[in-house]
Amino acid sequence: MFRFLEKVNKYIGKIEYLFALLLMGFTTLITVGQVVTRYGFNYPLTWPEELSTLLLVWITFVGTSLLLKREQHIEIDFFTNHFSRKAQKVISLINYLLMFVFLVFVTYGAYKLQSFQSRHYTVALRIPKNFFSLSLLVMGISMCFFLVFAFLRRLKRPPDFPEEKKGEAEWL
């Protein structure tokens, strides 16, 4: 089962990475196009601002998920580095558990927003506003799935096992 979780997380991480690249490229094209039409042709478009905002929200949460999976979020470990390996492992497990509980609440909140926001539409694009919170729902589920894997991986590792370098997860 552990190998299965590892493969699924690796696959999801690759999809998220490619999705983030596509979102960033598309946002860049839209923004450049808006600048050209506004200043080059003196004909500003209304829809690129809304679409860029939507894509930026998606990029934010996809990036958050990628950083979590690569263990590249900011971490203050000044105090925990002074503990024994076993205590560091316990603290790490508690951190994973707290992050999981927090993400479950946030993801549930995003789920509850879906029905309310789906009745409201953006002005220029006329798309449902729930597309904005949908990014949090999808990436929240992805991060929760990863945290289950990370918790089990840390639980399986012996306490005296040397910590791998942050940001260099071999499975991603």
C-alpha positions as CSV (number, residue, x, y, z in Angstrom):
1,M,0.0,0.0,0.0
2,F,2.9,2.4,0.8
3,R,4.3,1.9,-2.7
4,F,0.9,2.6,-4.2
5,L,0.6,5.9,-2.3
6,E,4.1,6.8,-3.3
7,K,3.4,6.2,-7.0
8,V,0.0,8.1,-6.9
9,N,1.7,11.1,-5.1
10,K,4.5,11.1,-7.7
11,Y,2.0,11.1,-10.5
12,I,-0.2,13.8,-9.0
13,G,2.9,15.9,-8.3
14,K,4.0,15.7,-12.0
15,I,0.5,16.6,-13.2
16,E,0.4,19.6,-10.8
17,Y,3.9,20.7,-12.0
18,L,2.8,20.6,-15.7
19,F,-0.5,22.4,-14.8
20,A,1.4,25.1,-13.0
21,L,3.7,25.7,-16.0
22,L,0.6,25.9,-18.3
23,L,-1.1,28.3,-16.0
24,M,1.9,30.6,-15.8
25,G,2.5,30.5,-19.5
26,F,-1.2,31.2,-20.3
27,T,-1.3,34.1,-17.7
28,T,1.8,35.6,-19.3
29,L,0.3,35.4,-22.8
30,I,-3.0,37.0,-21.6
31,T,-1.2,39.8,-19.8
32,V,1.1,40.6,-22.8
33,G,-2.0,40.5,-25.1
34,Q,-3.8,42.9,-22.8
35,V,-0.8,45.3,-22.8
36,V,-0.6,45.2,-26.6
37,T,-4.3,45.8,-27.2
38,R,-4.4,48.6,-24.6
39,Y,-1.3,50.6,-25.5
40,G,-0.6,49.4,-29.0
41,F,-4.1,49.6,-30.4
42,N,-5.8,51.8,-27.8
43,Y,-8.5,49.2,-27.4
44,P,-8.4,47.7,-23.9
45,L,-10.2,44.4,-23.4
46,T,-12.2,43.7,-20.3
47,W,-11.9,39.9,-19.9
48,P,-8.1,39.4,-19.5
49,E,-8.1,41.0,-16.0
50,E,-10.7,38.5,-14.7
51,L,-9.0,35.6,-16.4
52,S,-5.6,36.6,-15.1
53,T,-7.0,36.9,-11.6
54,L,-8.6,33.4,-11.8
55,L,-5.4,31.9,-13.1
56,L,-3.3,33.6,-10.4
57,V,-5.6,32.1,-7.7
58,W,-5.0,28.6,-9.3
59,I,-1.3,29.2,-9.6
60,T,-1.2,30.1,-5.9
61,F,-2.8,26.9,-4.7
62,V,-1.1,24.6,-7.2
63,G,2.2,26.2,-6.1
64,T,1.3,25.7,-2.5
65,S,0.6,22.0,-3.1
66,L,3.9,21.6,-5.0
67,L,5.9,23.3,-2.3
68,L,4.3,21.1,0.4
69,K,5.2,17.9,-1.6
70,R,8.8,19.1,-2.1
71,E,9.1,20.2,1.5
72,Q,10.1,23.7,0.5
73,H,7.8,25.8,2.6
74,I,9.5,28.1,5.1
75,E,10.2,26.1,8.3
76,I,11.6,27.5,11.6
77,D,13.5,24.6,13.1
78,F,15.8,26.4,15.4
79,F,14.3,24.8,18.5
80,T,13.5,21.4,17.0
81,N,17.1,20.8,15.9
82,H,18.2,20.7,19.5
83,F,16.0,17.7,20.2
84,S,16.9,14.1,19.8
85,R,16.0,12.3,16.5
86,K,13.1,10.5,18.2
87,A,11.7,13.7,19.5
88,Q,12.1,15.4,16.1
89,K,10.2,12.5,14.6
90,V,7.3,12.9,17.1
91,I,7.2,16.7,16.4
92,S,7.2,16.0,12.7
93,L,4.3,13.6,13.0
94,I,2.4,16.1,15.1
95,N,3.0,18.8,12.4
96,Y,1.7,16.5,9.7
97,L,-1.4,15.8,11.7
98,L,-2.0,19.5,12.5
99,M,-1.6,20.4,8.8
100,F,-4.0,17.6,7.8
101,V,-6.7,18.7,10.3
102,F,-6.3,22.3,9.1
103,L,-6.5,21.3,5.5
104,V,-9.6,19.2,6.1
105,F,-11.4,22.2,7.6
106,V,-10.2,24.5,4.8
107,T,-11.2,22.0,2.1
108,Y,-14.5,21.4,3.6
109,G,-15.1,25.2,3.7
110,A,-14.2,25.4,0.0
111,Y,-16.6,22.6,-0.7
112,K,-19.4,24.4,1.2
113,L,-18.7,27.6,-0.9
114,Q,-19.1,25.7,-4.2
115,S,-22.9,25.7,-4.2
116,F,-23.2,29.3,-3.0
117,Q,-20.7,30.7,-5.5
118,S,-21.9,28.7,-8.4
119,R,-25.0,31.0,-8.5
120,H,-22.9,34.1,-9.0
121,Y,-21.0,34.9,-12.2
122,T,-18.1,37.1,-13.1
123,V,-18.9,40.3,-15.0
124,A,-16.7,40.0,-18.1
125,L,-16.3,36.3,-18.6
126,R,-19.7,35.2,-17.3
127,I,-18.3,32.1,-15.6
128,P,-19.4,30.9,-12.1
129,K,-17.4,32.4,-9.3
130,N,-16.9,29.0,-7.7
131,F,-14.1,28.5,-10.2
132,F,-12.0,30.6,-7.8
133,S,-12.6,28.5,-4.7
134,L,-12.5,25.3,-6.7
135,S,-8.7,25.6,-6.8
136,L,-8.6,25.4,-3.0
137,L,-10.9,22.4,-3.0
138,V,-8.9,20.5,-5.6
139,M,-5.5,21.3,-4.2
140,G,-6.7,20.8,-0.6
141,I,-7.7,17.2,-1.4
142,S,-4.3,16.8,-3.1
143,M,-2.4,18.1,-0.1
144,C,-4.5,16.0,2.3
145,F,-3.7,12.9,0.3
146,F,0.0,13.8,0.3
147,L,0.0,14.4,4.1
148,V,-1.4,10.9,4.7
149,F,1.5,9.6,2.6
150,A,4.1,11.8,4.4
151,F,2.7,10.8,7.8
152,L,3.0,7.1,7.0
153,R,6.5,7.6,5.4
154,R,7.7,9.4,8.6
155,L,6.1,6.8,10.8
156,K,7.8,4.0,8.9
157,R,11.2,5.6,9.1
158,P,13.4,4.7,12.1
159,P,14.1,7.6,14.6
160,D,17.8,7.5,13.9
161,F,17.4,7.5,10.1
162,P,19.2,10.6,8.7
163,E,16.8,13.2,7.4
164,E,16.8,13.6,3.6
165,K,17.6,17.0,2.3
166,K,14.7,19.4,2.1
167,G,13.3,20.0,-1.3
168,E,15.0,16.9,-2.8
169,A,12.3,14.3,-2.4
170,E,13.4,11.4,-4.6
171,W,9.9,10.4,-5.4
172,L,8.8,13.7,-7.0
